[in-house]
Amino acid sequence: MRPLLGLLRKEAFHVRRDRRTLIVVLALPVVQVLLFGSAIRTDVDHVRLAIVDPVPDEATRALRSRFAATDTFDIVAVTPTASTVDTLFRSGLAQQAVVLPADFARKLASGVPPAVQVITDAAEPNTGSLVRAYAEAVIRGYERELTGPVPRIGITVTTRMRFNPTRDSANLFVPGLMAFVLTILASLMTAISLTREKETGTMEALLVSPLRPWSIIVGKVVPYLVIGVVGAVAIIVEARLVFHVPLRGSMTLLLLESVLFVLTSLALGILVSTRTSSQRVAMMAAMLGTMLPNILLSGFIFPVESMPAPLQWLSNVVPGRWFVVIARSIMLKGVGIEYLWWETAVLATMAAVLLVVSSRAFHARLD
């Protein structure tokens, strides 16, 4: 019994001495509950809706007002032609489009059922199915309110699912898994590797060497960059051969974007390692700062639009959010850099800022 009590006192002493470990251990479950409880949402809100209205009149305006009055839809564009819908979908500005016929009011007045087409972005199949049902409910509600010489006028609704017509869940999760797996390969492994150097004392040998801090960082980071690129290629090949996820865009562009994301994740791993002194603290800090946000706040599983406003703002600083959009857009929509320049610019800015900050923090740590 006495040796056991001595072991407990020794471990308690180490925990009290390593205050950063204690803080991270206490903060991790609290942050997990807050993130999971706030980010997990099965409902869909703020759907970006485009309406094609060739001949606006009283009837089409009444239907448009019903969509605008709901909390589910945000009308982002009203266009006279359907030719702009494809651009809105590929750029991510719209998730759904309602196409009204030019003779909508005339057919209603004459008792002929008009045909309304609902086009939905099904890159996220669960969200797409819900959004389609919401749009049909709004149209049916408008249909029940119609009055005139004909007691009941039916509206023919046809639906079309874009980019993932079979609503295969693999098309949703596999591109998002790229961000998760690359984060593990880059951030977590880099943070643990550098802190291991401190624990084993081999960092002291680097301190007395003529190498500069940036040289040390390059030497430590390049192997993980290569591993990340190999991992990205393996994920893409597996997605095509095993899960049959389409690759409609450029393979080269997807690999370049993957390299950019890996660089950002590596910089985060270096920054974590400069602020921690042990592998266990580095592992928990990397999980708290990179893995959890990339799972919950990137749109990988739960739509960002359905999250509370504070989490939506916070998601803007999560690199995975931008990479998930890039991966899905290239693989499912076949878009190029002309549609993804903003997401690419954000990732490049994050990578540059984090590399500079982590390099300076590493230099200060060496001093």
C-alpha positions as CSV (number, residue, x, y, z in Angstrom):
1,M,0.0,0.0,0.0
2,R,2.8,2.4,0.8
3,P,4.5,2.1,-2.6
4,L,1.2,2.8,-4.2
5,L,0.7,5.9,-2.2
6,G,4.2,7.0,-3.0
7,L,3.6,6.5,-6.7
8,L,0.4,8.5,-6.5
9,R,2.2,11.4,-4.7
10,K,4.9,11.3,-7.4
11,E,2.4,11.4,-10.3
12,A,0.4,14.2,-8.6
13,F,3.6,16.2,-8.2
14,H,4.4,15.9,-11.9
15,V,0.9,16.9,-12.8
16,R,1.0,20.0,-10.6
17,R,4.4,20.9,-11.9
18,D,3.4,20.6,-15.5
19,R,0.7,23.3,-15.4
20,R,0.3,23.3,-19.2
21,T,-0.6,19.7,-19.2
22,L,-3.1,20.2,-16.4
23,I,-4.7,23.2,-18.3
24,V,-5.0,21.3,-21.5
25,V,-6.4,18.2,-19.8
26,L,-9.0,20.3,-18.0
27,A,-9.8,22.4,-21.1
28,L,-10.1,19.5,-23.6
29,P,-13.4,18.0,-22.4
30,V,-15.0,21.5,-21.8
31,V,-14.1,22.6,-25.4
32,Q,-15.3,19.3,-26.8
33,V,-18.7,19.6,-25.2
34,L,-19.1,23.2,-26.3
35,L,-18.0,22.5,-29.9
36,F,-20.0,19.3,-30.2
37,G,-23.1,20.8,-28.6
38,S,-23.0,23.9,-30.7
39,A,-21.8,22.5,-34.0
40,I,-24.0,19.4,-34.3
41,R,-27.1,20.5,-36.0
42,T,-29.5,18.3,-38.1
43,D,-31.6,21.2,-39.2
44,V,-30.8,23.3,-42.2
45,D,-30.9,27.1,-42.2
46,H,-29.9,29.9,-44.4
47,V,-30.0,28.0,-47.6
48,R,-28.6,30.1,-50.5
49,L,-31.4,30.3,-53.0
50,A,-31.4,31.6,-56.6
51,I,-34.7,32.2,-58.4
52,V,-35.1,32.3,-62.1
53,D,-38.0,34.5,-63.0
54,P,-38.1,35.4,-66.7
55,V,-41.2,37.5,-66.5
56,P,-41.8,38.9,-63.0
57,D,-45.4,39.5,-62.2
58,E,-47.7,39.5,-59.2
59,A,-47.9,35.7,-59.1
60,T,-44.1,35.1,-59.2
61,R,-43.5,37.9,-56.7
62,A,-46.0,36.3,-54.3
63,L,-44.1,32.9,-54.6
64,R,-40.8,34.7,-54.1
65,S,-42.0,36.4,-51.0
66,R,-43.0,33.1,-49.5
67,F,-39.4,31.9,-49.9
68,A,-38.1,35.2,-48.5
69,A,-40.4,35.0,-45.5
70,T,-39.1,31.7,-44.2
71,D,-36.0,31.3,-42.0
72,T,-34.7,28.5,-44.1
73,F,-34.0,30.4,-47.3
74,D,-31.8,33.4,-48.2
75,I,-32.5,34.6,-51.7
76,V,-29.0,35.4,-53.1
77,A,-30.0,36.1,-56.7
78,V,-33.0,36.7,-58.9
79,T,-32.1,36.2,-62.6
80,P,-34.2,36.2,-65.8
81,T,-32.3,33.3,-67.4
82,A,-31.3,29.9,-66.3
83,S,-27.9,30.2,-67.9
84,T,-26.5,31.8,-64.8
85,V,-27.6,29.1,-62.4
86,D,-24.6,26.8,-63.3
87,T,-22.1,29.6,-62.4
88,L,-23.9,30.3,-59.1
89,F,-23.7,26.6,-58.2
90,R,-20.1,26.1,-59.2
91,S,-18.9,29.2,-57.3
92,G,-20.8,28.1,-54.2
93,L,-23.0,31.3,-54.2
94,A,-26.2,29.2,-54.5
95,Q,-27.2,25.8,-53.0
96,Q,-30.6,25.7,-54.7
97,A,-32.4,27.2,-57.6
98,V,-36.1,27.6,-58.3
99,V,-36.9,28.0,-62.0
100,L,-40.2,29.6,-62.8
101,P,-41.8,29.4,-66.3
102,A,-42.3,32.6,-68.3
103,D,-46.1,32.0,-68.5
104,F,-46.5,31.2,-64.8
105,A,-49.2,33.8,-64.1
106,R,-51.1,33.1,-67.3
107,K,-51.3,29.4,-66.6
108,L,-52.5,30.1,-63.1
109,A,-55.2,32.4,-64.4
110,S,-56.4,29.9,-67.0
111,G,-56.3,26.9,-64.6
112,V,-53.5,25.1,-66.4
113,P,-50.9,23.7,-63.9
114,P,-47.6,25.5,-64.4
115,A,-44.3,23.6,-64.2
116,V,-41.7,24.7,-61.6
117,Q,-38.3,23.2,-61.5
118,V,-36.3,22.9,-58.3
119,I,-32.5,22.3,-58.8
120,T,-30.5,21.4,-55.7
121,D,-26.8,21.1,-55.1
122,A,-26.5,17.5,-53.8
123,A,-22.8,17.6,-53.1
124,E,-24.0,17.2,-49.5
125,P,-26.7,14.6,-50.0
126,N,-28.4,14.8,-46.7
127,T,-28.6,18.6,-46.8
128,G,-29.7,18.4,-50.4
129,S,-32.6,16.1,-49.7
130,L,-33.8,18.3,-46.8
131,V,-33.4,21.5,-48.9
132,R,-35.4,19.9,-51.7
133,A,-38.2,18.9,-49.3
134,Y,-38.3,22.5,-47.8
135,A,-38.6,24.1,-51.3
136,E,-41.4,21.7,-52.3
137,A,-43.2,22.5,-49.0
138,V,-43.1,26.3,-49.7
139,I,-44.5,25.7,-53.2
140,R,-47.2,23.5,-51.9
141,G,-48.1,26.1,-49.3
142,Y,-48.4,28.7,-52.0
143,E,-50.5,26.3,-54.0
144,R,-53.0,25.9,-51.2
145,E,-53.4,29.7,-50.9
146,L,-54.4,30.3,-54.5
147,T,-57.9,31.6,-55.1
148,G,-59.8,32.5,-58.2
149,P,-62.3,31.0,-60.6
150,V,-60.7,27.6,-60.1
151,P,-60.9,26.3,-56.5
152,R,-57.6,24.5,-56.7
153,I,-54.8,24.9,-59.1
154,G,-52.0,22.3,-59.1
155,I,-48.4,23.2,-59.6
156,T,-46.2,20.6,-61.3
157,V,-42.8,20.4,-59.4
158,T,-39.9,18.7,-61.0
159,T,-36.7,18.2,-59.1
160,R,-33.1,17.8,-60.2
161,M,-30.1,16.9,-58.0
162,R,-26.8,18.4,-59.3
163,F,-23.2,17.0,-58.8
164,N,-24.3,13.9,-56.8
165,P,-27.6,12.7,-58.4
166,T,-27.3,9.3,-56.6
167,R,-26.9,11.0,-53.3
168,D,-24.0,8.7,-52.4
169,S,-22.6,9.6,-49.0
170,A,-19.1,8.6,-50.0
171,N,-19.1,11.6,-52.3
172,L,-19.6,13.8,-49.2
173,F,-17.3,12.2,-46.7
174,V,-14.3,11.1,-48.8
175,P,-13.3,14.6,-49.9
176,G,-13.7,15.8,-46.4
177,L,-11.6,13.0,-45.0
178,M,-8.7,14.4,-47.0
179,A,-8.6,17.4,-44.6
180,F,-8.8,15.2,-41.6
181,V,-6.1,12.7,-42.6
182,L,-3.7,15.3,-43.9
183,T,-4.1,17.2,-40.6
184,I,-3.1,14.1,-38.7
185,L,-0.1,13.5,-41.0
186,A,1.1,17.1,-40.8
187,S,0.1,18.9,-37.6
188,L,0.0,16.1,-35.1
189,M,3.1,14.3,-36.3
190,T,5.1,17.5,-36.6
191,A,4.2,18.7,-33.1
192,I,5.0,15.3,-31.5
193,S,8.3,15.0,-33.5
194,L,9.7,18.4,-32.4
195,T,8.7,18.0,-28.8
196,R,10.3,14.5,-28.8
197,E,13.6,16.2,-29.7
198,K,13.3,18.4,-26.6
199,E,12.5,15.5,-24.3
200,T,15.3,13.3,-25.6
201,G,17.8,16.2,-25.5
202,T,18.8,15.9,-29.2
203,M,17.6,19.5,-29.7
204,E,20.7,20.6,-27.7
205,A,22.9,19.2,-30.4
206,L,21.1,21.4,-33.0
207,L,21.5,24.5,-30.7
208,V,25.3,24.3,-30.9
209,S,25.4,23.5,-34.6
210,P,25.9,26.2,-37.3
211,L,22.4,25.6,-38.6
212,R,20.0,28.5,-38.6
213,P,16.4,28.2,-37.2
214,W,14.9,28.2,-40.6
215,S,17.3,25.4,-41.7
216,I,16.2,23.3,-38.7
217,I,12.6,23.9,-39.5
218,V,13.1,22.9,-43.1
219,G,14.9,19.8,-42.2
220,K,12.2,18.7,-39.8
221,V,9.3,19.7,-42.0
222,V,10.2,18.5,-45.5
223,P,9.9,14.8,-44.7
224,Y,6.4,15.3,-43.4
225,L,5.5,17.5,-46.4
226,V,6.6,14.5,-48.6
227,I,4.5,12.2,-46.5
228,G,1.5,14.5,-46.7
229,V,1.8,14.7,-50.5
230,V,2.1,10.8,-50.8
231,G,-0.9,10.6,-48.4
232,A,-3.0,12.9,-50.6
233,V,-2.2,10.9,-53.7
234,A,-3.1,7.7,-51.9
235,I,-6.4,9.2,-50.7
236,I,-7.4,10.3,-54.2
237,V,-6.5,6.9,-55.8
238,E,-8.5,5.1,-53.1
239,A,-11.4,7.5,-53.5
240,R,-11.5,6.7,-57.2
241,L,-10.9,2.9,-57.1
242,V,-12.6,1.9,-53.9
243,F,-15.4,4.4,-53.3
244,H,-15.9,5.5,-56.9
245,V,-15.9,9.2,-56.0
246,P,-15.7,11.2,-59.3
247,L,-12.7,13.4,-60.1
248,R,-14.3,15.9,-62.5
249,G,-11.7,18.6,-62.1
250,S,-7.9,18.8,-62.5
251,M,-5.8,16.3,-60.6
252,T,-2.9,18.7,-60.7
253,L,-4.9,21.5,-59.1
254,L,-6.1,19.2,-56.4
255,L,-2.6,18.1,-55.6
256,L,-1.3,21.7,-55.5
257,E,-4.1,22.6,-53.2
258,S,-3.3,19.6,-51.0
259,V,0.4,20.8,-50.8
260,L,-0.8,24.2,-49.7
261,F,-3.1,22.7,-47.0
262,V,-0.3,20.5,-45.8
263,L,2.0,23.5,-45.4
264,T,-0.6,25.3,-43.4
265,S,-1.0,22.2,-41.1
266,L,2.8,21.8,-40.7
267,A,3.1,25.4,-39.6
268,L,0.4,24.8,-37.0
269,G,2.3,21.8,-35.8
270,I,5.5,23.8,-35.5
271,L,3.6,26.5,-33.6
272,V,2.2,24.0,-31.2
273,S,5.6,22.4,-30.6
274,T,7.2,25.8,-29.7
275,R,4.5,26.3,-27.0
276,T,4.7,22.8,-25.4
277,S,7.5,20.9,-23.6
278,S,6.3,17.3,-23.7
279,Q,4.8,15.0,-26.3
280,R,1.6,14.4,-24.4
281,V,0.9,18.1,-24.1
282,A,1.7,18.5,-27.8
283,M,-0.6,15.7,-28.8
284,M,-3.5,17.1,-26.8
285,A,-2.9,20.7,-27.9
286,A,-2.7,19.5,-31.6
287,M,-6.0,17.6,-31.1
288,L,-7.6,20.6,-29.5
289,G,-6.3,23.2,-31.9
290,T,-6.3,21.3,-35.3
291,M,-8.2,18.0,-35.3
292,L,-11.4,18.9,-33.5
293,P,-11.9,22.2,-35.5
294,N,-11.2,20.3,-38.7
295,I,-13.9,17.8,-37.8
296,L,-16.6,20.0,-36.4
297,L,-16.1,23.5,-38.0
298,S,-14.9,22.7,-41.5
299,G,-18.3,21.6,-42.9
300,F,-16.8,18.1,-43.2
301,I,-19.9,16.6,-41.5
302,F,-22.1,19.4,-40.4
303,P,-23.0,22.3,-42.7
304,V,-21.4,25.6,-41.6
305,E,-24.5,27.5,-42.5
306,S,-26.5,25.7,-39.8
307,M,-24.1,26.6,-37.0
308,P,-24.5,29.5,-34.6
309,A,-23.1,32.8,-35.8
310,P,-20.1,32.8,-33.4
311,L,-19.0,29.3,-34.7
312,Q,-19.5,30.4,-38.3
313,W,-17.1,33.3,-37.7
314,L,-14.7,31.0,-35.8
315,S,-14.7,28.5,-38.7
316,N,-13.2,31.2,-41.0
317,V,-9.8,30.7,-39.2
318,V,-10.0,26.9,-39.6
319,P,-7.9,25.8,-42.6
320,G,-9.9,22.7,-43.1
321,R,-13.1,24.7,-43.9
322,W,-11.5,26.2,-47.0
323,F,-9.8,22.9,-48.1
324,V,-13.0,20.9,-47.8
325,V,-14.7,23.4,-50.2
326,I,-11.8,23.1,-52.6
327,A,-11.7,19.3,-52.5
328,R,-15.4,18.9,-53.0
329,S,-15.6,21.5,-55.7
330,I,-12.8,20.0,-57.7
331,M,-13.8,16.4,-57.3
332,L,-17.6,16.7,-57.6
333,K,-18.2,20.0,-59.5
334,G,-15.1,19.9,-61.7
335,V,-14.4,23.6,-61.2
336,G,-11.0,25.3,-61.7
337,I,-9.0,28.0,-60.1
338,E,-11.3,30.7,-61.5
339,Y,-14.0,29.6,-59.0
340,L,-11.6,28.7,-56.2
341,W,-9.3,31.7,-56.2
342,W,-10.7,33.1,-53.0
343,E,-10.4,29.8,-51.0
344,T,-6.9,29.4,-52.4
345,A,-5.9,32.9,-51.4
346,V,-7.2,32.4,-47.9
347,L,-5.2,29.2,-47.5
348,A,-2.1,30.8,-49.0
349,T,-2.4,33.7,-46.6
350,M,-2.8,31.3,-43.6
351,A,0.2,29.3,-44.7
352,A,2.4,32.4,-45.0
353,V,1.3,33.9,-41.7
354,L,1.6,30.7,-39.8
355,L,5.0,29.9,-41.2
356,V,6.4,33.3,-40.3
357,V,4.9,33.2,-36.8
358,S,6.0,29.6,-36.1
359,S,9.5,30.4,-37.4
360,R,9.8,33.4,-35.1
361,A,8.4,31.4,-32.2
362,F,10.9,28.6,-32.9
363,H,13.7,31.1,-33.1
364,A,12.7,32.6,-29.8
365,R,12.5,29.1,-28.3
366,L,16.0,28.3,-29.4
367,D,17.3,31.5,-27.9
